[in-house]
Amino acid sequence: MTKSNERKLTIARAMAEATAQEMRIDPKVFVMGEDIGPLGGVYGNTRGLIEEFGAERIRDTPISETAFIGAAVGAAQDGMRPVVELMFVDFFGVCFDAIYNLMAKNTYFSGGKFKVPMVLMTSTGGGYSDGGQHSQCLYGTFAHLPGMKVVAPSNAYDAKGLMTAAMRDDSPVVYMYHKGLQGMGWLGTEAGATVHVPEESYTLEIGKAKVVREGKDVSIVSVGMGVHNALKAAKTLEAQGVSAEVVDLVSLVPLDRETIRASVAKTGRLIVVDEDYMSYGLSGEIIASVTEHDISVLKSAPKRVAFPDVPIPFARVMEQFCLPNPDKIVAAWDEMKAA
Amino acid sequence: MSPTREDQHWMYCNMVTSRRFEEAIAKIYFEGKSPAFNMANGPIPGEMHLSDGQEPVAVGVCAHLTPEDVVTATHRPHHQAIAKGVDLDKMAAEIFGKATGLSGGRGGHMHIFDADVNFACSGIIAQGMGPAVGAALSRKMQGKSGVAVAFVGEGAVNQGGWHEAMNLAAVWNLPFVCVIEDNAWGISVSKETSSAVANNADRAAAYGIPGKRIEGNDPYAIHEAAGEAIARARAGNGPSLIEVETYRLAGHFMGDAEGYRPEGEKDALFEKDPIPKMRARMIGDGMASEEELDRIEAEAAARVDAAIKFARESDDAAPEDALTRVFAA
């Protein structure tokens, strides 16, 4: 083992490193967004970049998401490879036209003649009492609309590889990173997200899920923070003699339905864990992907552990009551067995 | 600086081409839509926003542009597309939803994209602003020549995105020009009813950039103002704002009864039709003979006829091709 193989990074550091490495080899890559310059990004994912690349390529923007995301579309169509940050995914409400009507559709509207190679990074997730406009995930909202790839890493290794892959992709990629995995001390961080990250540049295939824990009794499918909850639940279940498999989706668009179906075909049971709202979203899509393909593989009705269909409450006890957690996943298993 | 003789011939040619094109589209649009009007029927289904009367803005501005310059247009894009040099055959085919269209029928009349001449649209009010500003940023960052022009209507200035993009262009000193086509109506709501200031060029002060308003739908004055703004952008001196008083001789969309217009307004506008006015002025100024202008008009009509023929004779888009080109190949 060389020294570099022992190196662990946070997701924030991994994203910044991937961006820096790509900017060194591709002059068309630049970053813009709010507080991504000297501050290094509110969630640390552009830290150190302005010192190396300067304010021309690491551009702090006015608080004008419609303008700078729209500008990224125009720059991408003109041959650049912009990386833009929407500081909180919750802010999509002020700029969604630039995202879903321009970024996501201009390739199609031009019959493929204009490419829109840009990355829209945005923070997701709650759990730290930031209230209902700074805590959402909105995975389903973005993944629902055609024309943009959507990725959501659960750990720093994946974060770096996805970031590099996203910057090299000729289509727009929405890169959703979870605040609670980011490695920012002041937010509280899931320790499992900080893992070994190779120093050299590498890519992770967008659209490929990972079985992060093998099992034979139940498949727990999730993304981002949910993967860590699933892994913790799997440990609890293991102590009870239950073998849980955990699938990390990694990408939401394209969705790797093959890996999900193969896992459920093996275990016969499915629990989906989603920090996004329950209805009309990711959890329903995962279940439909299995049942419409072959419902006979299921030994019992699938379960979902998702955020209830309410705005995210502020009070700590209320928010924690609503969020998915390992206990709820274990309870879902218990209900499944009792049914 | 006044347009040269050559400029004037080019401008007149493109104005007439645009008008003939819209007349042809208007006629074909009603095929299959009578006796009962159903927007979904006929060889050209969907909404149709024609640009009759607004040609001077397109030609006055685009006379200063080359294919490498970037233009973003609106839901009413035909005159701008023609003046920017978008392939007329492929544009017609796109409007018919044919396989040979600019995007093979995926976009339609509100989504005219031609990468060969850097032309793009958004059917959403003011939302072409951001991409144009971004293209200008791209040119500046790459040290490449070329400016970006966003055409918008007067209603667009009340969209938040318009303000955001204007500020961004100004704070980054980008080679960008915003051209407002003031046709006085946002569908049925008048400018007077919707805008707090009468002269949108005044809004340039909010961004510390030059702003100019051109009255009378005058292609000569538009040409001069656009020339200054574009030269300023090319020289690296930053963005400008131009508002042009223009006339919407058609309804907002085909089928619009325009009951909201004051009586007589439309007739008065037709008397000020910019095409016969320019023709008379060119002859009066000795810039063209009757015969030359007749020939330009005949050539424009033939060019439009050929484009319509191309569109009509092209194959329909293959239905299953709807599932392709969502992502970059």
Chai-1 contact restraints between the chains, C-beta under 6 A:
chainA,res_idxA,chainB,res_idxB,connection_type,confidence,min_distance_angstrom,max_distance_angstrom,comment,restraint_id
A,S64,B,E164,contact,1.0,0.0,6.0,A-B,restraint_1
A,S64,B,L168,contact,1.0,0.0,6.0,A-B,restraint_2
A,T66,B,G161,contact,1.0,0.0,6.0,A-B,restraint_3
A,T66,B,E164,contact,1.0,0.0,6.0,A-B,restraint_4
A,A67,B,G130,contact,1.0,0.0,6.0,A-B,restraint_5
A,A67,B,E164,contact,1.0,0.0,6.0,A-B,restraint_6
A,A67,B,A165,contact,1.0,0.0,6.0,A-B,restraint_7
A,A67,B,L168,contact,1.0,0.0,6.0,A-B,restraint_8
A,G70,B,G130,contact,1.0,0.0,6.0,A-B,restraint_9
A,G70,B,P131,contact,1.0,0.0,6.0,A-B,restraint_10
A,A71,B,G130,contact,1.0,0.0,6.0,A-B,restraint_11
A,A71,B,V133,contact,1.0,0.0,6.0,A-B,restraint_12
A,A71,B,G134,contact,1.0,0.0,6.0,A-B,restraint_13
A,A71,B,L137,contact,1.0,0.0,6.0,A-B,restraint_14
A,A72,B,G134,contact,1.0,0.0,6.0,A-B,restraint_15
A,V73,B,P131,contact,1.0,0.0,6.0,A-B,restraint_16
A,G74,B,P131,contact,1.0,0.0,6.0,A-B,restraint_17
A,G74,B,A132,contact,1.0,0.0,6.0,A-B,restraint_18
A,G74,B,G134,contact,1.0,0.0,6.0,A-B,restraint_19
A,G74,B,A135,contact,1.0,0.0,6.0,A-B,restraint_20
A,A75,B,G134,contact,1.0,0.0,6.0,A-B,restraint_21
A,A75,B,L137,contact,1.0,0.0,6.0,A-B,restraint_22
A,A75,B,S138,contact,1.0,0.0,6.0,A-B,restraint_23
A,D78,B,A135,contact,1.0,0.0,6.0,A-B,restraint_24
A,D78,B,S138,contact,1.0,0.0,6.0,A-B,restraint_25
A,M80,B,S138,contact,1.0,0.0,6.0,A-B,restraint_26
A,D97,B,I124,contact,1.0,0.0,6.0,A-B,restraint_27
A,D97,B,Q127,contact,1.0,0.0,6.0,A-B,restraint_28
A,A98,B,G130,contact,1.0,0.0,6.0,A-B,restraint_29
A,N101,B,I124,contact,1.0,0.0,6.0,A-B,restraint_30
A,T107,B,A328,contact,1.0,0.0,6.0,A-B,restraint_31
A,Y108,B,R106,contact,1.0,0.0,6.0,A-B,restraint_32
A,Y108,B,R325,contact,1.0,0.0,6.0,A-B,restraint_33
A,Y108,B,V326,contact,1.0,0.0,6.0,A-B,restraint_34
A,F109,B,S103,contact,1.0,0.0,6.0,A-B,restraint_35
A,F109,B,G107,contact,1.0,0.0,6.0,A-B,restraint_36
A,F109,B,H111,contact,1.0,0.0,6.0,A-B,restraint_37
A,F109,B,F113,contact,1.0,0.0,6.0,A-B,restraint_38
A,S110,B,S103,contact,1.0,0.0,6.0,A-B,restraint_39
A,S110,B,F113,contact,1.0,0.0,6.0,A-B,restraint_40
A,G111,B,S103,contact,1.0,0.0,6.0,A-B,restraint_41
A,G111,B,G104,contact,1.0,0.0,6.0,A-B,restraint_42
A,G111,B,R106,contact,1.0,0.0,6.0,A-B,restraint_43
A,G111,B,R325,contact,1.0,0.0,6.0,A-B,restraint_44
A,G112,B,R325,contact,1.0,0.0,6.0,A-B,restraint_45
A,G112,B,A329,contact,1.0,0.0,6.0,A-B,restraint_46
A,K113,B,A115,contact,1.0,0.0,6.0,A-B,restraint_47
A,F114,B,F113,contact,1.0,0.0,6.0,A-B,restraint_48
A,F114,B,A115,contact,1.0,0.0,6.0,A-B,restraint_49
A,K115,B,A328,contact,1.0,0.0,6.0,A-B,restraint_50
A,P146,B,V326,contact,1.0,0.0,6.0,A-B,restraint_51
A,G147,B,V326,contact,1.0,0.0,6.0,A-B,restraint_52
A,D170,B,A328,contact,1.0,0.0,6.0,A-B,restraint_53
A,S171,B,F327,contact,1.0,0.0,6.0,A-B,restraint_54
A,S171,B,A328,contact,1.0,0.0,6.0,A-B,restraint_55
